[in-house]
Amino acid sequence: MPPEPLPSTAPSSEPELQRQRRLLAARAAHWRRTRRLTFVLMALWLATGFCTVYFARELARVTLFGWPLSFYMAAQGASLVCLAIIGVYAWRMRRFDRDLARAMQGGAGVGG
């Protein structure tokens, strides 16, 4: 006896096809925004982590609260920036995910 055919996953109507295209577009926009955010925050992390050490002599000429900027960044500035990066990432991703969920439910699409 041959196996039963699987139900068709192809959309049966034109509105369903349009809906699936909107969902695919919403997912693509979500991941594009996620990658862009991740790239920007990683670049900021690189700038505060690596560049402050690499350019420490030049940054020592600038003072912040009476301390050289390179010392301040090494002592606490880089840690504060890292915490801020984590906070911004969580805040923006929550918004991105909420927009995607709204689009998946047939809402107004992905906002900026």
ZATOR-400940 format. One line per 2 residues: number of its first residue (from 0); their letters; for each residue x, y, z of C-alpha. Coordinates in pm, 1 decimal. Layout:
N
NUM = A = X/Y/Z  ...
//
This chain:
112
0 = MP = 0.0/0.0/0.0  157.0/338.3/-100.3
2 = PE = 202.7/610.2/164.4  -56.8/881.4/187.3
4 = PL = 37.2/1200.2/6.6  137.7/1485.8/230.7
6 = PS = -95.9/1782.1/243.0  7.4/2054.2/6.6
8 = TA = 203.2/2336.0/168.4  153.3/2556.8/-132.7
10 = PS = -91.7/2840.9/-78.7  -432.7/2767.6/-218.4
12 = SE = -543.7/3122.6/-285.0  -399.3/3450.9/-396.5
14 = PE = -459.1/3629.1/-60.5  -273.4/3349.3/117.9
16 = LQ = 16.7/3386.3/-124.8  23.8/3761.3/-60.3
18 = RQ = 18.8/3698.8/316.5  311.8/3459.2/293.8
20 = RR = 509.0/3708.9/88.6  443.4/3977.1/352.6
22 = LL = 561.2/3738.7/624.5  878.8/3655.9/434.4
24 = AA = 942.9/4026.4/378.0  884.3/4096.2/749.1
26 = RA = 1130.4/3822.1/849.7  1390.2/3948.4/603.9
28 = AH = 1350.8/4304.7/734.5  1378.3/4178.9/1093.8
30 = WR = 1707.2/3999.3/1029.2  1845.7/4288.1/825.1
32 = RT = 1775.4/4526.0/1115.2  1916.9/4276.1/1364.7
34 = RR = 2241.2/4237.9/1169.9  2276.3/4614.1/1128.9
36 = LT = 2224.3/4673.8/1502.5  2469.8/4399.0/1590.3
38 = FV = 2731.3/4541.5/1353.5  2698.7/4894.5/1494.6
40 = LM = 2717.6/4777.7/1855.4  3014.5/4549.1/1785.2
42 = AL = 3194.8/4840.0/1617.6  3130.1/5053.0/1925.6
44 = WL = 3257.9/4772.7/2147.7  3572.5/4744.4/1932.1
46 = AT = 3627.4/5119.2/1948.2  3601.1/5131.6/2327.4
48 = GF = 3785.6/4807.6/2395.1  4065.9/4797.2/2142.7
50 = CT = 4107.6/5152.7/2018.4  4136.4/5307.6/2363.4
52 = VY = 4424.1/5072.6/2441.1  4586.7/5114.3/2100.4
54 = FA = 4567.1/5494.9/2114.8  4633.9/5525.8/2489.8
56 = RE = 4922.8/5769.8/2451.5  4721.2/6005.2/2235.1
58 = LA = 4414.3/5976.9/2460.5  4624.4/6051.1/2771.2
60 = RV = 4636.3/6415.3/2663.2  4258.8/6443.2/2706.0
62 = TL = 4135.1/6458.0/3065.0  3800.5/6353.4/3205.8
64 = FG = 3718.0/6440.0/3567.0  4087.0/6515.6/3622.6
66 = WP = 4209.2/6178.3/3492.3  4360.7/6095.8/3153.1
68 = LS = 4092.6/5958.5/2919.8  4290.6/5639.9/2854.4
70 = FY = 4307.1/5564.6/3227.9  3938.4/5643.8/3275.4
72 = MA = 3838.0/5415.1/2986.6  4056.6/5133.0/3115.8
74 = AQ = 3935.2/5169.3/3474.4  3561.8/5202.8/3423.6
76 = GA = 3462.9/5364.1/3097.2  3488.2/5050.6/2884.1
78 = SL = 3284.6/4853.9/3137.4  3013.8/5120.0/3142.0
80 = VC = 3005.7/5128.4/2763.2  2976.4/4748.7/2754.5
82 = LA = 2679.3/4761.8/2992.8  2521.6/5033.1/2780.6
84 = II = 2569.8/4820.5/2467.4  2393.0/4528.2/2633.9
86 = GV = 2108.2/4753.7/2743.7  2065.3/4909.6/2398.2
88 = YA = 2073.8/4567.4/2233.9  1805.0/4427.9/2465.0
90 = WR = 1586.0/4737.3/2426.6  1607.8/4749.4/2045.3
92 = MR = 1570.4/4373.6/1998.4  1256.5/4375.4/2213.2
94 = RF = 1114.2/4639.8/1982.6  1224.5/4452.4/1667.8
96 = DR = 1072.7/4127.3/1795.6  747.8/4303.0/1888.9
98 = DL = 726.8/4449.1/1537.3  791.7/4108.0/1384.2
100 = AR = 524.7/3943.2/1602.7  277.4/4212.9/1497.4
102 = AM = 360.1/4150.0/1132.2  328.0/3773.6/1177.4
104 = QG = -21.6/3821.0/1321.0  -123.1/4012.3/1014.5
106 = GA = -76.5/4354.8/1163.4  54.3/4663.0/1001.2
108 = GV = 399.8/4541.1/901.0  744.6/4612.3/1032.9
110 = GG = 806.5/4966.6/1154.7  1134.5/5153.0/1194.9
//
